[in-house]
Amino acid sequence: MQFYAMLSKIEQYLNRKLENRKSKSTFRQLPEENQRIDFSSNDYLGFATDGLLSINAALNYSPGAKASRLISGNTSFHESVEKFIASYHNAESGLLFNSGYDANVGLLGCIGQKGDTIIFDKLCHASILDGLKMSLSKSIAFEHNDLLDLKTKLEQADGNIFVVIEGIYSMDGDTSPLTEIVSLCTQFEAAIIIDEAHSNGILGNGKGWVSHLGLEKKIFARVHTFGKAIGAHGAIVLGSNLLRNYLINYARSFVFTTAIPPSSVAHIKQAYEILQSSDRIDKLNRNIKLFHVGLKPKVKERLLPSFSPIQSIIYKTAERTRKDALYLQEKGFDVKPIVSPTVPLGKERIRICIHAFNSKNEIQSLTHELNLLLNE
């Protein structure tokens, strides 16, 4: 009976926590599968739903990796694809991880030591923050894209200094002022780590924000996630050969997990090969422009500045955000309300993702409904 009493006490605590979220309209639930027009997924170029890619990968490569790469999960195919992707992004070397989350947790959890400082943009996403929690280093946030605040934090830093930013920020859709950040970090001898999850396959002819600006030699480490524009699973950390060897020895999310399966690696490689020869990025950029052209001025006032696929319309309350998102869903559009605690209170939003595969009619229908909703 004592065990069941303890279990009941724990369950009551869990229930109180969940009821608190429900009372604040911040309770999360898994969405049901639907047949609405996709304006919410990160499958920007349509690779995730490309059946031919999946079939080819499944037919020719093993779906399982058997063990970690340090035991028996390593193959020459893994290593050849790492070299292929590193070369594509103009990097010396690369190491595959099972996800972008694993890559960030592994890299940030081991790269800084006691006495070092990691400075990060306050809008960096959860995997970066979780990696910092594992680090022995001191971590300091700077205001989003604020160069003066970054300089202040650099002046306060000790030991080896790392600055962590993103290429495209996942909720706002804006880019980091990378050229200026490189200049500041050079002045303070700080190493830059950039997460290219949402800029991979999008900017720089698909090579990312760093390559778009020609700054490959100025960056210590780049994390390229494949779960967005590449439409696959996994990620790669790009950097020097020395960094790769260090991660093989110290990144816990690499060392202590079964390797990414060869079939997943094959899917990634095929998507990269198609990316180099297709017009998907051009189609995506045309669709982003079409979306902007279709919005009336009062709607644009509530749209965060972004030339990326991520287009966020800001609201003041979670209730109105959910109400308008539900209206759009009932009209056949798969859009999602993003509310606190994912984003700050008062900056709730409907996050719209534009894709290369969205038709002209789909985009114009969406902008028409947005104009009706918000042109008040």
C-alpha positions, 0 to 999 in steps of 0.5 A, spaced: 500 500 500 505 504 501 508 504 494 501 505 491 500 511 496 507 514 493 504 513 486 498 517 487 502 523 490 506 523 484 500 523 479 497 528 483 503 532 482 503 531 475 496 532 474 497 539 478 502 541 473 498 539 467 492 543 469 496 549 471 498 549 463 491 548 461 488 554 465 494 558 461 492 555 455 499 553 454 497 545 454 501 541 449 497 536 445 500 531 439 496 534 433 492 529 429 494 527 422 490 531 417 489 532 409 490 540 410 495 544 405 501 544 408 504 551 411 507 548 417 512 543 416 519 544 416 520 540 409 521 546 405 524 543 399 519 537 399 524 532 400 521 528 406 515 526 402 519 524 396 517 517 395 523 515 390 528 517 395 525 513 401 524 507 396 531 507 393 535 508 400 530 502 403 532 497 398 539 498 397 542 500 405 540 496 411 535 499 416 539 498 422 546 500 424 547 494 429 551 498 434 555 505 436 560 507 431 565 506 436 563 498 436 561 495 430 556 501 427 561 504 423 561 503 415 566 506 409 559 509 407 558 513 413 565 516 412 564 517 405 558 521 406 561 525 411 566 527 406 561 528 401 557 533 405 563 536 408 566 538 401 559 540 399 559 545 405 566 547 404 568 544 410 575 540 412 571 535 416 564 532 418 561 528 423 554 525 423 549 525 429 543 521 429 539 528 430 540 536 430 538 535 438 544 530 439 549 534 435 548 540 439 547 536 445 554 533 444 558 538 441 556 544 446 556 539 452 563 537 451 567 543 447 567 548 453 571 546 460 571 549 467 573 556 466 571 557 459 565 561 457 559 560 452 555 566 450 549 564 446 543 568 443 537 568 447 533 566 441 537 559 440 533 553 440 532 548 446 537 543 444 542 548 444 540 550 451 540 543 453 547 542 451 549 548 455 546 545 461 551 539 460 557 543 459 562 545 465 563 552 462 559 558 464 554 560 459 551 567 458 545 569 454 546 576 449 539 579 447 537 577 440 542 579 434 544 585 439 551 586 437 552 591 443 550 586 448 554 581 445 560 586 445 558 587 453 558 579 454 565 578 450 568 583 455 565 579 461 568 572 458 573 568 461 577 562 459 576 560 452 570 563 449 565 560 444 559 564 441 553 560 439 548 563 434 543 560 428 543 561 421 536 562 421 532 563 427 526 558 427 521 562 430 522 569 428 525 567 421 530 572 421 538 571 420 544 572 424 548 578 423 554 574 421 559 578 418 559 583 424 559 577 429 565 574 426 568 581 426 567 582 434 569 575 435 576 576 432 577 582 436 576 578 442 579 571 440 572 567 440 570 561 436 563 561 433 559 555 433 553 556 428 546 552 428 544 552 420 538 547 421 533 552 418 538 555 413 541 548 411 539 547 403 536 554 403 541 560 403 547 560 399 545 555 394 543 550 399 550 551 403 547 555 408 548 562 411 556 561 412 557 559 405 552 565 403 557 570 406 563 566 404 565 566 411 567 558 412 574 559 414 572 564 420 567 559 423 569 554 428 563 549 428 557 548 424 551 544 425 547 542 419 541 538 421 537 534 415 530 534 418 528 540 415 530 542 408 533 535 406 527 532 409 531 526 412 533 524 419 540 526 422 545 532 422 552 533 421 557 537 425 562 541 420 569 543 422 576 541 422 579 534 422 581 536 430 574 537 432 572 531 429 576 527 432 575 530 439 567 529 438 569 522 437 572 521 443 568 526 448 561 527 445 556 523 449 551 523 444 555 520 439 559 515 443 553 512 447 548 511 441 547 506 436 549 509 429 545 513 424 542 507 420 545 506 413 539 507 409 538 514 413 545 516 410 543 514 403 537 518 404 541 524 406 546 523 400 541 522 395 537 529 397 544 533 397 545 530 390 538 532 387 539 539 391 545 540 387 541 539 380 534 541 381 530 548 381 527 547 388 530 553 391 528 557 386 521 555 386 521 556 394 524 563 393 518 565 388 513 562 393 516 566 399 515 573 394 508 571 392 506 570 399 509 577 401 506 580 395 499 577 397 498 581 404 495 587 405 499 593 409 495 592 415 497 584 415 504 586 413 505 590 419 504 584 424 509 580 420 516 579 422 521 581 417 524 575 414 526 573 407 526 565 409 521 560 409 519 562 416 513 567 416 511 569 423 504 573 424 505 576 431 499 576 436 498 579 443 494 573 446 494 566 446 487 565 446 486 570 439 492 566 436 489 559 437 482 562 435 485 565 428 489 558 427 483 554 428 479 558 423 485 557 418 485 550 419 477 549 418 479 553 411 483 547 409 490 550 411 495 546 416 498 552 420 500 552 427 499 557 433 505 558 437 504 560 444 508 561 451 512 558 453 515 556 446 515 564 445 515 570 450 508 572 453 505 577 448 509 575 442 504 569 440 504 567 433 501 563 427 508 560 424 507 559 417 512 555 413 512 556 405 515 550 401 517 549 394 511 545 393 506 550 395 502 552 388 500 559 386 493 558 388 494 555 395 499 561 397 494 566 394 488 562 398 492 563 404 493 570 403 486 572 402 484 569 408 489 572 412 487 579 409 480 577 411 482 575 418 487 581 420 486 587 415 481 590 421 
